[in-house]
Amino acid sequence: MASEMLQRDDLSVYVVAGVPKSFKKKLQKFVEKESKSDGDVMLLDEEMTDWVLARVQGEKRRSHEQTPASSALWRAYRALSAARYHLQDQPIEKEIRSLRDQIEELWRDTSPLHEVEEEEEELEEAS
């Protein structure tokens, strides 16, 4: 469901602070009431929340959290996202979305940021 929601053309992102996680239920009811179609709400995981906040604050990843390859793949992902937006409702849009998803997977595989998380998970499982 989450990936389907993220592929919608009417997606908006809001940052809300100071509310408990239970706020999501109230927000979901409000969105369902106000939406013209099937609106939905998603609470981001901690990693994505940190990323969104960093983007909002204009921060960039520290040098140890990026490599030339991961930086290039991230730029390619952003370029394909922009192309998908400009070519929405055209047949080629599905191909661009597929390429973008492949680039995202490659970025995750090459990003040192994800390597640190995998190492932490392995240490937790071992203990």
Backbone as XML, in Angstrom:
<?xml version="1.0"?>
<chain id="A" units="angstrom">
  <residue number="1" name="MET">
    <atom name="N" x="0.818" y="-1.186" z="0.000"/>
    <atom name="CA" x="0.000" y="0.000" z="0.000"/>
    <atom name="C" x="0.867" y="1.256" z="0.000"/>
  </residue>
  <residue number="2" name="ALA">
    <atom name="N" x="1.928" y="1.252" z="0.774"/>
    <atom name="CA" x="2.762" y="2.451" z="0.881"/>
    <atom name="C" x="3.372" y="2.816" z="-0.467"/>
  </residue>
  <residue number="3" name="SER">
    <atom name="N" x="3.918" y="1.840" z="-1.200"/>
    <atom name="CA" x="4.541" y="2.172" z="-2.481"/>
    <atom name="C" x="3.502" y="2.662" z="-3.481"/>
  </residue>
  <residue number="4" name="GLU">
    <atom name="N" x="2.276" y="2.131" z="-3.423"/>
    <atom name="CA" x="1.219" y="2.618" z="-4.305"/>
    <atom name="C" x="0.898" y="4.067" z="-3.990"/>
  </residue>
  <residue number="5" name="MET">
    <atom name="N" x="0.851" y="4.390" z="-2.706"/>
    <atom name="CA" x="0.538" y="5.758" z="-2.317"/>
    <atom name="C" x="1.637" y="6.707" z="-2.788"/>
  </residue>
  <residue number="6" name="LEU">
    <atom name="N" x="2.880" y="6.294" z="-2.697"/>
    <atom name="CA" x="3.987" y="7.159" z="-3.075"/>
    <atom name="C" x="4.056" y="7.400" z="-4.577"/>
  </residue>
  <residue number="7" name="GLN">
    <atom name="N" x="3.352" y="6.614" z="-5.371"/>
    <atom name="CA" x="3.382" y="6.760" z="-6.815"/>
    <atom name="C" x="2.237" y="7.617" z="-7.327"/>
  </residue>
  <residue number="8" name="ARG">
    <atom name="N" x="1.421" y="8.132" z="-6.437"/>
    <atom name="CA" x="0.281" y="8.959" z="-6.835"/>
    <atom name="C" x="0.748" y="10.337" z="-7.272"/>
  </residue>
  <residue number="9" name="ASP">
    <atom name="N" x="-0.010" y="10.936" z="-8.177"/>
    <atom name="CA" x="0.328" y="12.268" z="-8.655"/>
    <atom name="C" x="-0.172" y="13.358" z="-7.724"/>
  </residue>
  <residue number="10" name="ASP">
    <atom name="N" x="-1.099" y="13.039" z="-6.820"/>
    <atom name="CA" x="-1.670" y="14.047" z="-5.931"/>
    <atom name="C" x="-1.081" y="13.984" z="-4.525"/>
  </residue>
  <residue number="11" name="LEU">
    <atom name="N" x="0.147" y="13.514" z="-4.419"/>
    <atom name="CA" x="0.809" y="13.337" z="-3.132"/>
    <atom name="C" x="1.290" y="14.673" z="-2.575"/>
  </residue>
  <residue number="12" name="SER">
    <atom name="N" x="1.031" y="14.911" z="-1.303"/>
    <atom name="CA" x="1.531" y="16.089" z="-0.592"/>
    <atom name="C" x="2.223" y="15.607" z="0.673"/>
  </residue>
  <residue number="13" name="VAL">
    <atom name="N" x="3.263" y="16.320" z="1.084"/>
    <atom name="CA" x="3.996" y="15.953" z="2.288"/>
    <atom name="C" x="3.890" y="17.109" z="3.272"/>
  </residue>
  <residue number="14" name="TYR">
    <atom name="N" x="3.497" y="16.803" z="4.495"/>
    <atom name="CA" x="3.413" y="17.790" z="5.567"/>
    <atom name="C" x="4.280" y="17.314" z="6.722"/>
  </residue>
  <residue number="15" name="VAL">
    <atom name="N" x="4.894" y="18.249" z="7.402"/>
    <atom name="CA" x="5.672" y="17.925" z="8.586"/>
    <atom name="C" x="4.876" y="18.435" z="9.784"/>
  </residue>
  <residue number="16" name="VAL">
    <atom name="N" x="4.542" y="17.532" z="10.706"/>
    <atom name="CA" x="3.756" y="17.880" z="11.881"/>
    <atom name="C" x="4.586" y="17.529" z="13.111"/>
  </residue>
  <residue number="17" name="ALA">
    <atom name="N" x="4.701" y="18.481" z="14.014"/>
    <atom name="CA" x="5.492" y="18.254" z="15.225"/>
    <atom name="C" x="4.609" y="18.416" z="16.452"/>
  </residue>
  <residue number="18" name="GLY">
    <atom name="N" x="4.987" y="17.729" z="17.528"/>
    <atom name="CA" x="4.335" y="17.916" z="18.807"/>
    <atom name="C" x="3.053" y="17.138" z="19.010"/>
  </residue>
  <residue number="19" name="VAL">
    <atom name="N" x="2.806" y="16.140" z="18.171"/>
    <atom name="CA" x="1.602" y="15.327" z="18.349"/>
    <atom name="C" x="2.014" y="13.882" z="18.615"/>
  </residue>
  <residue number="20" name="PRO">
    <atom name="N" x="1.195" y="13.138" z="19.366"/>
    <atom name="CA" x="1.530" y="11.727" z="19.615"/>
    <atom name="C" x="1.300" y="10.909" z="18.348"/>
  </residue>
  <residue number="21" name="LYS">
    <atom name="N" x="1.884" y="9.726" z="18.314"/>
    <atom name="CA" x="1.713" y="8.857" z="17.146"/>
    <atom name="C" x="0.249" y="8.487" z="16.919"/>
  </residue>
  <residue number="22" name="SER">
    <atom name="N" x="-0.553" y="8.511" z="17.982"/>
    <atom name="CA" x="-1.973" y="8.199" z="17.844"/>
    <atom name="C" x="-2.700" y="9.252" z="17.010"/>
  </residue>
  <residue number="23" name="PHE">
    <atom name="N" x="-2.057" y="10.387" z="16.769"/>
    <atom name="CA" x="-2.635" y="11.441" z="15.938"/>
    <atom name="C" x="-2.928" y="10.933" z="14.534"/>
  </residue>
  <residue number="24" name="LYS">
    <atom name="N" x="-2.204" y="9.913" z="14.090"/>
    <atom name="CA" x="-2.388" y="9.380" z="12.744"/>
    <atom name="C" x="-3.830" y="8.943" z="12.510"/>
  </residue>
  <residue number="25" name="LYS">
    <atom name="N" x="-4.470" y="8.337" z="13.505"/>
    <atom name="CA" x="-5.856" y="7.886" z="13.347"/>
    <atom name="C" x="-6.791" y="9.067" z="13.123"/>
  </residue>
  <residue number="26" name="LYS">
    <atom name="N" x="-6.604" y="10.124" z="13.897"/>
    <atom name="CA" x="-7.435" y="11.319" z="13.728"/>
    <atom name="C" x="-7.184" y="11.960" z="12.371"/>
  </residue>
  <residue number="27" name="LEU">
    <atom name="N" x="-5.924" y="12.016" z="11.974"/>
    <atom name="CA" x="-5.571" y="12.602" z="10.693"/>
    <atom name="C" x="-6.156" y="11.770" z="9.547"/>
  </residue>
  <residue number="28" name="GLN">
    <atom name="N" x="-6.109" y="10.451" z="9.679"/>
    <atom name="CA" x="-6.655" y="9.569" z="8.649"/>
    <atom name="C" x="-8.147" y="9.845" z="8.458"/>
  </residue>
  <residue number="29" name="LYS">
    <atom name="N" x="-8.884" y="9.977" z="9.557"/>
    <atom name="CA" x="-10.319" y="10.268" z="9.469"/>
    <atom name="C" x="-10.557" y="11.604" z="8.772"/>
  </residue>
  <residue number="30" name="PHE">
    <atom name="N" x="-9.748" y="12.597" z="9.104"/>
    <atom name="CA" x="-9.891" y="13.912" z="8.492"/>
    <atom name="C" x="-9.605" y="13.845" z="6.991"/>
  </residue>
  <residue number="31" name="VAL">
    <atom name="N" x="-8.552" y="13.143" z="6.609"/>
    <atom name="CA" x="-8.186" y="13.030" z="5.190"/>
    <atom name="C" x="-9.276" y="12.299" z="4.424"/>
  </residue>
  <residue number="32" name="GLU">
    <atom name="N" x="-9.808" y="11.235" z="4.997"/>
    <atom name="CA" x="-10.891" y="10.505" z="4.327"/>
    <atom name="C" x="-12.101" y="11.405" z="4.105"/>
  </residue>
  <residue number="33" name="LYS">
    <atom name="N" x="-12.392" y="12.241" z="5.082"/>
    <atom name="CA" x="-13.540" y="13.151" z="4.996"/>
    <atom name="C" x="-13.301" y="14.238" z="3.943"/>
  </residue>
  <residue number="34" name="GLU">
    <atom name="N" x="-12.095" y="14.788" z="3.923"/>
    <atom name="CA" x="-11.796" y="15.925" z="3.060"/>
    <atom name="C" x="-11.370" y="15.555" z="1.639"/>
  </residue>
  <residue number="35" name="SER">
    <atom name="N" x="-10.901" y="14.334" z="1.443"/>
    <atom name="CA" x="-10.362" y="13.980" z="0.128"/>
    <atom name="C" x="-11.474" y="13.785" z="-0.887"/>
  </residue>
  <residue number="36" name="LYS">
    <atom name="N" x="-11.169" y="14.161" z="-2.098"/>
    <atom name="CA" x="-12.125" y="14.010" z="-3.192"/>
    <atom name="C" x="-12.128" y="12.574" z="-3.696"/>
  </residue>
  <residue number="37" name="SER">
    <atom name="N" x="-11.044" y="11.878" z="-3.439"/>
    <atom name="CA" x="-10.949" y="10.470" z="-3.846"/>
    <atom name="C" x="-10.536" y="9.660" z="-2.628"/>
  </residue>
  <residue number="38" name="ASP">
    <atom name="N" x="-9.762" y="8.663" z="-2.805"/>
    <atom name="CA" x="-9.334" y="7.798" z="-1.703"/>
    <atom name="C" x="-8.031" y="8.305" z="-1.088"/>
  </residue>
  <residue number="39" name="GLY">
    <atom name="N" x="-8.133" y="9.296" z="-0.234"/>
    <atom name="CA" x="-6.960" y="9.842" z="0.435"/>
    <atom name="C" x="-6.400" y="8.863" z="1.443"/>
  </residue>
  <residue number="40" name="ASP">
    <atom name="N" x="-5.121" y="9.005" z="1.761"/>
    <atom name="CA" x="-4.484" y="8.111" z="2.707"/>
    <atom name="C" x="-3.391" y="8.869" z="3.458"/>
  </residue>
  <residue number="41" name="VAL">
    <atom name="N" x="-2.968" y="8.312" z="4.573"/>
    <atom name="CA" x="-1.955" y="8.907" z="5.445"/>
    <atom name="C" x="-0.915" y="7.844" z="5.739"/>
  </residue>
  <residue number="42" name="MET">
    <atom name="N" x="0.363" y="8.264" z="5.807"/>
    <atom name="CA" x="1.414" y="7.323" z="6.139"/>
    <atom name="C" x="2.357" y="7.985" z="7.137"/>
  </residue>
  <residue number="43" name="LEU">
    <atom name="N" x="2.695" y="7.282" z="8.197"/>
    <atom name="CA" x="3.685" y="7.737" z="9.160"/>
    <atom name="C" x="5.032" y="7.200" z="8.702"/>
  </residue>
  <residue number="44" name="LEU">
    <atom name="N" x="5.975" y="8.089" z="8.465"/>
    <atom name="CA" x="7.280" y="7.675" z="7.968"/>
    <atom name="C" x="8.084" y="6.983" z="9.058"/>
  </residue>
  <residue number="45" name="ASP">
    <atom name="N" x="8.937" y="6.054" z="8.643"/>
    <atom name="CA" x="9.819" y="5.417" z="9.601"/>
    <atom name="C" x="10.909" y="6.410" z="10.016"/>
  </residue>
  <residue number="46" name="GLU">
    <atom name="N" x="11.691" y="6.047" z="11.004"/>
    <atom name="CA" x="12.682" y="6.967" z="11.577"/>
    <atom name="C" x="13.701" y="7.437" z="10.542"/>
  </residue>
  <residue number="47" name="GLU">
    <atom name="N" x="14.157" y="6.526" z="9.682"/>
    <atom name="CA" x="15.159" y="6.873" z="8.671"/>
    <atom name="C" x="14.607" y="7.912" z="7.689"/>
  </residue>
  <residue number="48" name="MET">
    <atom name="N" x="13.402" y="7.683" z="7.203"/>
    <atom name="CA" x="12.810" y="8.623" z="6.260"/>
    <atom name="C" x="12.499" y="9.953" z="6.937"/>
  </residue>
  <residue number="49" name="THR">
    <atom name="N" x="12.077" y="9.921" z="8.188"/>
    <atom name="CA" x="11.807" y="11.162" z="8.926"/>
    <atom name="C" x="13.086" y="11.984" z="9.038"/>
  </residue>
  <residue number="50" name="ASP">
    <atom name="N" x="14.190" y="11.332" z="9.382"/>
    <atom name="CA" x="15.468" y="12.033" z="9.474"/>
    <atom name="C" x="15.865" y="12.628" z="8.129"/>
  </residue>
  <residue number="51" name="TRP">
    <atom name="N" x="15.636" y="11.864" z="7.048"/>
    <atom name="CA" x="15.978" y="12.338" z="5.709"/>
    <atom name="C" x="15.141" y="13.557" z="5.337"/>
  </residue>
  <residue number="52" name="VAL">
    <atom name="N" x="13.820" y="13.489" z="5.587"/>
    <atom name="CA" x="12.931" y="14.612" z="5.268"/>
    <atom name="C" x="13.346" y="15.844" z="6.058"/>
  </residue>
  <residue number="53" name="LEU">
    <atom name="N" x="13.605" y="15.670" z="7.337"/>
    <atom name="CA" x="14.018" y="16.808" z="8.160"/>
    <atom name="C" x="15.334" y="17.406" z="7.672"/>
  </residue>
  <residue number="54" name="ALA">
    <atom name="N" x="16.264" y="16.562" z="7.264"/>
    <atom name="CA" x="17.534" y="17.062" z="6.746"/>
    <atom name="C" x="17.301" y="17.868" z="5.473"/>
  </residue>
  <residue number="55" name="ARG">
    <atom name="N" x="16.415" y="17.385" z="4.611"/>
    <atom name="CA" x="16.111" y="18.123" z="3.375"/>
    <atom name="C" x="15.435" y="19.448" z="3.684"/>
  </residue>
  <residue number="56" name="VAL">
    <atom name="N" x="14.510" y="19.441" z="4.633"/>
    <atom name="CA" x="13.814" y="20.670" z="5.013"/>
    <atom name="C" x="14.808" y="21.682" z="5.584"/>
  </residue>
  <residue number="57" name="GLN">
    <atom name="N" x="15.746" y="21.199" z="6.357"/>
    <atom name="CA" x="16.735" y="22.076" z="6.977"/>
    <atom name="C" x="17.875" y="22.429" z="6.031"/>
  </residue>
  <residue number="58" name="GLY">
    <atom name="N" x="17.869" y="21.853" z="4.842"/>
    <atom name="CA" x="18.899" y="22.157" z="3.859"/>
    <atom name="C" x="20.219" y="21.474" z="4.117"/>
  </residue>
  <residue number="59" name="GLU">
    <atom name="N" x="20.210" y="20.454" z="4.954"/>
    <atom name="CA" x="21.444" y="19.742" z="5.260"/>
    <atom name="C" x="21.752" y="18.730" z="4.164"/>
  </residue>
  <residue number="60" name="LYS">
    <atom name="N" x="22.989" y="18.381" z="4.082"/>
    <atom name="CA" x="23.411" y="17.322" z="3.175"/>
    <atom name="C" x="24.023" y="16.221" z="4.017"/>
  </residue>
  <residue number="61" name="ARG">
    <atom name="N" x="24.148" y="15.067" z="3.431"/>
    <atom name="CA" x="24.780" y="13.968" z="4.148"/>
    <atom name="C" x="26.244" y="14.273" z="4.393"/>
  </residue>
  <residue number="62" name="ARG">
    <atom name="N" x="26.719" y="13.801" z="5.514"/>
    <atom name="CA" x="28.138" y="13.947" z="5.807"/>
    <atom name="C" x="28.938" y="13.104" z="4.818"/>
  </residue>
  <residue number="63" name="SER">
    <atom name="N" x="30.181" y="13.468" z="4.607"/>
    <atom name="CA" x="30.982" y="12.815" z="3.580"/>
    <atom name="C" x="31.123" y="11.315" z="3.809"/>
  </residue>
  <residue number="64" name="HIS">
    <atom name="N" x="31.127" y="10.852" z="5.066"/>
    <atom name="CA" x="31.255" y="9.415" z="5.294"/>
    <atom name="C" x="29.941" y="8.674" z="5.002"/>
  </residue>
  <residue number="65" name="GLU">
    <atom name="N" x="28.859" y="9.409" z="4.775"/>
    <atom name="CA" x="27.569" y="8.789" z="4.462"/>
    <atom name="C" x="27.279" y="8.796" z="2.963"/>
  </residue>
  <residue number="66" name="GLN">
    <atom name="N" x="28.256" y="9.195" z="2.154"/>
    <atom name="CA" x="28.053" y="9.177" z="0.717"/>
    <atom name="C" x="29.341" y="8.778" z="0.013"/>
  </residue>
  <residue number="67" name="THR">
    <atom name="N" x="29.183" y="8.210" z="-1.135"/>
    <atom name="CA" x="30.319" y="7.876" z="-1.987"/>
    <atom name="C" x="30.047" y="8.538" z="-3.329"/>
  </residue>
  <residue number="68" name="PRO">
    <atom name="N" x="31.049" y="8.641" z="-4.186"/>
    <atom name="CA" x="30.775" y="9.206" z="-5.514"/>
    <atom name="C" x="29.683" y="8.420" z="-6.248"/>
  </residue>
  <residue number="69" name="ALA">
    <atom name="N" x="29.677" y="7.102" z="-6.080"/>
    <atom name="CA" x="28.661" y="6.280" z="-6.743"/>
    <atom name="C" x="27.271" y="6.529" z="-6.172"/>
  </residue>
  <residue number="70" name="SER">
    <atom name="N" x="27.160" y="6.557" z="-4.844"/>
    <atom name="CA" x="25.839" y="6.775" z="-4.255"/>
    <atom name="C" x="25.337" y="8.185" z="-4.552"/>
  </residue>
  <residue number="71" name="SER">
    <atom name="N" x="26.231" y="9.162" z="-4.597"/>
    <atom name="CA" x="25.837" y="10.524" z="-4.948"/>
    <atom name="C" x="25.322" y="10.595" z="-6.382"/>
  </residue>
  <residue number="72" name="ALA">
    <atom name="N" x="26.021" y="9.940" z="-7.293"/>
    <atom name="CA" x="25.604" y="9.940" z="-8.695"/>
    <atom name="C" x="24.259" y="9.222" z="-8.870"/>
  </residue>
  <residue number="73" name="LEU">
    <atom name="N" x="24.091" y="8.101" z="-8.178"/>
    <atom name="CA" x="22.822" y="7.379" z="-8.269"/>
    <atom name="C" x="21.682" y="8.200" z="-7.689"/>
  </residue>
  <residue number="74" name="TRP">
    <atom name="N" x="21.954" y="8.935" z="-6.618"/>
    <atom name="CA" x="20.906" y="9.775" z="-6.032"/>
    <atom name="C" x="20.509" y="10.890" z="-7.003"/>
  </residue>
  <residue number="75" name="ARG">
    <atom name="N" x="21.489" y="11.473" z="-7.683"/>
    <atom name="CA" x="21.172" y="12.509" z="-8.681"/>
    <atom name="C" x="20.358" y="11.910" z="-9.824"/>
  </residue>
  <residue number="76" name="ALA">
    <atom name="N" x="20.690" y="10.689" z="-10.234"/>
    <atom name="CA" x="19.929" y="10.025" z="-11.293"/>
    <atom name="C" x="18.489" y="9.760" z="-10.837"/>
  </residue>
  <residue number="77" name="TYR">
    <atom name="N" x="18.340" y="9.335" z="-9.591"/>
    <atom name="CA" x="17.001" y="9.094" z="-9.043"/>
    <atom name="C" x="16.181" y="10.385" z="-9.069"/>
  </residue>
  <residue number="78" name="ARG">
    <atom name="N" x="16.789" y="11.478" z="-8.620"/>
    <atom name="CA" x="16.068" y="12.758" z="-8.606"/>
    <atom name="C" x="15.715" y="13.201" z="-10.019"/>
  </residue>
  <residue number="79" name="ALA">
    <atom name="N" x="16.615" y="13.009" z="-10.968"/>
    <atom name="CA" x="16.345" y="13.394" z="-12.358"/>
    <atom name="C" x="15.202" y="12.564" z="-12.935"/>
  </residue>
  <residue number="80" name="LEU">
    <atom name="N" x="15.204" y="11.265" z="-12.657"/>
    <atom name="CA" x="14.115" y="10.413" z="-13.149"/>
    <atom name="C" x="12.793" y="10.751" z="-12.478"/>
  </residue>
  <residue number="81" name="SER">
    <atom name="N" x="12.833" y="11.151" z="-11.221"/>
    <atom name="CA" x="11.611" y="11.574" z="-10.538"/>
    <atom name="C" x="11.039" y="12.816" z="-11.207"/>
  </residue>
  <residue number="82" name="ALA">
    <atom name="N" x="11.907" y="13.747" z="-11.555"/>
    <atom name="CA" x="11.451" y="14.959" z="-12.241"/>
    <atom name="C" x="10.897" y="14.622" z="-13.620"/>
  </residue>
  <residue number="83" name="ALA">
    <atom name="N" x="11.569" y="13.736" z="-14.336"/>
    <atom name="CA" x="11.085" y="13.334" z="-15.660"/>
    <atom name="C" x="9.725" y="12.648" z="-15.548"/>
  </residue>
  <residue number="84" name="ARG">
    <atom name="N" x="9.565" y="11.792" z="-14.555"/>
    <atom name="CA" x="8.292" y="11.114" z="-14.361"/>
    <atom name="C" x="7.178" y="12.128" z="-14.113"/>
  </residue>
  <residue number="85" name="TYR">
    <atom name="N" x="7.479" y="13.139" z="-13.324"/>
    <atom name="CA" x="6.479" y="14.167" z="-13.040"/>
    <atom name="C" x="6.073" y="14.896" z="-14.323"/>
  </residue>
  <residue number="86" name="HIS">
    <atom name="N" x="7.051" y="15.266" z="-15.132"/>
    <atom name="CA" x="6.760" y="16.033" z="-16.344"/>
    <atom name="C" x="6.127" y="15.187" z="-17.446"/>
  </residue>
  <residue number="87" name="LEU">
    <atom name="N" x="6.281" y="13.882" z="-17.366"/>
    <atom name="CA" x="5.717" y="13.003" z="-18.392"/>
    <atom name="C" x="4.542" y="12.188" z="-17.881"/>
  </residue>
  <residue number="88" name="GLN">
    <atom name="N" x="3.946" y="12.626" z="-16.769"/>
    <atom name="CA" x="2.817" y="11.873" z="-16.217"/>
    <atom name="C" x="1.691" y="11.806" z="-17.248"/>
  </residue>
  <residue number="89" name="ASP">
    <atom name="N" x="0.938" y="10.746" z="-17.174"/>
    <atom name="CA" x="-0.170" y="10.477" z="-18.088"/>
    <atom name="C" x="0.290" y="10.214" z="-19.518"/>
  </residue>
  <residue number="90" name="GLN">
    <atom name="N" x="1.566" y="9.906" z="-19.696"/>
    <atom name="CA" x="2.081" y="9.505" z="-21.005"/>
    <atom name="C" x="2.603" y="8.072" z="-20.888"/>
  </residue>
  <residue number="91" name="PRO">
    <atom name="N" x="2.553" y="7.310" z="-21.973"/>
    <atom name="CA" x="2.963" y="5.891" z="-21.900"/>
    <atom name="C" x="4.380" y="5.671" z="-21.365"/>
  </residue>
  <residue number="92" name="ILE">
    <atom name="N" x="5.293" y="6.564" z="-21.640"/>
    <atom name="CA" x="6.685" y="6.384" z="-21.215"/>
    <atom name="C" x="6.854" y="6.538" z="-19.704"/>
  </residue>
  <residue number="93" name="GLU">
    <atom name="N" x="5.868" y="7.121" z="-19.032"/>
    <atom name="CA" x="5.965" y="7.361" z="-17.591"/>
    <atom name="C" x="6.191" y="6.070" z="-16.814"/>
  </residue>
  <residue number="94" name="LYS">
    <atom name="N" x="5.561" y="4.969" z="-17.229"/>
    <atom name="CA" x="5.740" y="3.685" z="-16.530"/>
    <atom name="C" x="7.176" y="3.180" z="-16.655"/>
  </residue>
  <residue number="95" name="GLU">
    <atom name="N" x="7.773" y="3.375" z="-17.829"/>
    <atom name="CA" x="9.164" y="2.958" z="-18.022"/>
    <atom name="C" x="10.100" y="3.788" z="-17.149"/>
  </residue>
  <residue number="96" name="ILE">
    <atom name="N" x="9.838" y="5.077" z="-17.071"/>
    <atom name="CA" x="10.664" y="5.952" z="-16.246"/>
    <atom name="C" x="10.531" y="5.571" z="-14.779"/>
  </residue>
  <residue number="97" name="ARG">
    <atom name="N" x="9.313" y="5.268" z="-14.335"/>
    <atom name="CA" x="9.105" y="4.849" z="-12.949"/>
    <atom name="C" x="9.877" y="3.572" z="-12.660"/>
  </residue>
  <residue number="98" name="SER">
    <atom name="N" x="9.877" y="2.633" z="-13.604"/>
    <atom name="CA" x="10.610" y="1.383" z="-13.428"/>
    <atom name="C" x="12.116" y="1.645" z="-13.321"/>
  </residue>
  <residue number="99" name="LEU">
    <atom name="N" x="12.640" y="2.498" z="-14.192"/>
    <atom name="CA" x="14.061" y="2.853" z="-14.126"/>
    <atom name="C" x="14.390" y="3.531" z="-12.797"/>
  </residue>
  <residue number="100" name="ARG">
    <atom name="N" x="13.521" y="4.432" z="-12.379"/>
    <atom name="CA" x="13.735" y="5.141" z="-11.110"/>
    <atom name="C" x="13.788" y="4.149" z="-9.951"/>
  </residue>
  <residue number="101" name="ASP">
    <atom name="N" x="12.884" y="3.163" z="-9.949"/>
    <atom name="CA" x="12.878" y="2.156" z="-8.885"/>
    <atom name="C" x="14.155" y="1.321" z="-8.899"/>
  </residue>
  <residue number="102" name="GLN">
    <atom name="N" x="14.656" y="1.005" z="-10.107"/>
    <atom name="CA" x="15.907" y="0.246" z="-10.210"/>
    <atom name="C" x="17.085" y="1.074" z="-9.679"/>
  </residue>
  <residue number="103" name="ILE">
    <atom name="N" x="17.092" y="2.359" z="-10.027"/>
    <atom name="CA" x="18.157" y="3.249" z="-9.556"/>
    <atom name="C" x="18.099" y="3.361" z="-8.036"/>
  </residue>
  <residue number="104" name="GLU">
    <atom name="N" x="16.894" y="3.441" z="-7.477"/>
    <atom name="CA" x="16.762" y="3.527" z="-6.019"/>
    <atom name="C" x="17.333" y="2.279" z="-5.352"/>
  </residue>
  <residue number="105" name="GLU">
    <atom name="N" x="17.065" y="1.126" z="-5.930"/>
    <atom name="CA" x="17.593" y="-0.130" z="-5.380"/>
    <atom name="C" x="19.124" y="-0.139" z="-5.449"/>
  </residue>
  <residue number="106" name="LEU">
    <atom name="N" x="19.681" y="0.309" z="-6.567"/>
    <atom name="CA" x="21.142" y="0.386" z="-6.683"/>
    <atom name="C" x="21.718" y="1.383" z="-5.686"/>
  </residue>
  <residue number="107" name="TRP">
    <atom name="N" x="21.030" y="2.515" z="-5.499"/>
    <atom name="CA" x="21.491" y="3.506" z="-4.535"/>
    <atom name="C" x="21.523" y="2.912" z="-3.133"/>
  </residue>
  <residue number="108" name="ARG">
    <atom name="N" x="20.469" y="2.189" z="-2.765"/>
    <atom name="CA" x="20.429" y="1.558" z="-1.438"/>
    <atom name="C" x="21.575" y="0.554" z="-1.284"/>
  </residue>
  <residue number="109" name="ASP">
    <atom name="N" x="21.887" y="-0.166" z="-2.368"/>
    <atom name="CA" x="22.973" y="-1.151" z="-2.313"/>
    <atom name="C" x="24.350" y="-0.504" z="-2.181"/>
  </residue>
  <residue number="110" name="THR">
    <atom name="N" x="24.517" y="0.718" z="-2.681"/>
    <atom name="CA" x="25.835" y="1.349" z="-2.668"/>
    <atom name="C" x="26.002" y="2.407" z="-1.601"/>
  </residue>
  <residue number="111" name="SER">
    <atom name="N" x="24.929" y="2.798" z="-0.948"/>
    <atom name="CA" x="25.001" y="3.877" z="0.027"/>
    <atom name="C" x="25.615" y="3.410" z="1.342"/>
  </residue>
  <residue number="112" name="PRO">
    <atom name="N" x="26.667" y="4.074" z="1.810"/>
    <atom name="CA" x="27.249" y="3.722" z="3.108"/>
    <atom name="C" x="26.254" y="3.902" z="4.250"/>
  </residue>
  <residue number="113" name="LEU">
    <atom name="N" x="25.280" y="4.766" z="4.061"/>
    <atom name="CA" x="24.257" y="4.980" z="5.078"/>
    <atom name="C" x="23.519" y="3.677" z="5.374"/>
  </residue>
  <residue number="114" name="HIS">
    <atom name="N" x="23.214" y="2.904" z="4.344"/>
    <atom name="CA" x="22.502" y="1.647" z="4.538"/>
    <atom name="C" x="23.421" y="0.547" z="5.046"/>
  </residue>
  <residue number="115" name="GLU">
    <atom name="N" x="24.707" y="0.627" z="4.743"/>
    <atom name="CA" x="25.649" y="-0.368" z="5.251"/>
    <atom name="C" x="25.733" y="-0.291" z="6.769"/>
  </residue>
  <residue number="116" name="VAL">
    <atom name="N" x="25.732" y="0.914" z="7.318"/>
    <atom name="CA" x="25.804" y="1.095" z="8.770"/>
    <atom name="C" x="24.581" y="0.461" z="9.422"/>
  </residue>
  <residue number="117" name="GLU">
    <atom name="N" x="23.405" y="0.670" z="8.830"/>
    <atom name="CA" x="22.180" y="0.094" z="9.387"/>
    <atom name="C" x="22.215" y="-1.429" z="9.355"/>
  </residue>
  <residue number="118" name="GLU">
    <atom name="N" x="22.701" y="-1.998" z="8.255"/>
    <atom name="CA" x="22.776" y="-3.449" z="8.146"/>
    <atom name="C" x="23.730" y="-4.019" z="9.187"/>
  </residue>
  <residue number="119" name="GLU">
    <atom name="N" x="24.858" y="-3.337" z="9.412"/>
    <atom name="CA" x="25.811" y="-3.790" z="10.416"/>
    <atom name="C" x="25.194" y="-3.750" z="11.806"/>
  </residue>
  <residue number="120" name="GLU">
    <atom name="N" x="24.423" y="-2.695" z="12.100"/>
    <atom name="CA" x="23.765" y="-2.572" z="13.399"/>
    <atom name="C" x="22.735" y="-3.680" z="13.586"/>
  </residue>
  <residue number="121" name="GLU">
    <atom name="N" x="21.972" y="-3.998" z="12.519"/>
    <atom name="CA" x="20.984" y="-5.070" z="12.607"/>
    <atom name="C" x="21.654" y="-6.414" z="12.856"/>
  </residue>
  <residue number="122" name="GLU">
    <atom name="N" x="22.790" y="-6.662" z="12.177"/>
    <atom name="CA" x="23.505" y="-7.920" z="12.369"/>
    <atom name="C" x="24.032" y="-8.048" z="13.797"/>
  </residue>
  <residue number="123" name="LEU">
    <atom name="N" x="24.504" y="-6.927" z="14.359"/>
    <atom name="CA" x="24.996" y="-6.953" z="15.740"/>
    <atom name="C" x="23.854" y="-7.227" z="16.710"/>
  </residue>
  <residue number="124" name="GLU">
    <atom name="N" x="22.686" y="-6.644" z="16.458"/>
    <atom name="CA" x="21.525" y="-6.878" z="17.332"/>
    <atom name="C" x="21.082" y="-8.330" z="17.271"/>
  </residue>
  <residue number="125" name="GLU">
    <atom name="N" x="21.093" y="-8.909" z="16.068"/>
    <atom name="CA" x="20.693" y="-10.312" z="15.919"/>
    <atom name="C" x="21.670" y="-11.254" z="16.596"/>
  </residue>
  <residue number="126" name="ALA">
    <atom name="N" x="22.967" y="-10.902" z="16.590"/>
    <atom name="CA" x="23.996" y="-11.750" z="17.182"/>
    <atom name="C" x="23.916" y="-11.750" z="18.712"/>
  </residue>
  <residue number="127" name="SER">
    <atom name="N" x="23.412" y="-10.659" z="19.281"/>
    <atom name="CA" x="23.399" y="-10.589" z="20.741"/>
    <atom name="C" x="22.131" y="-11.121" z="21.345"/>
  </residue>
</chain>
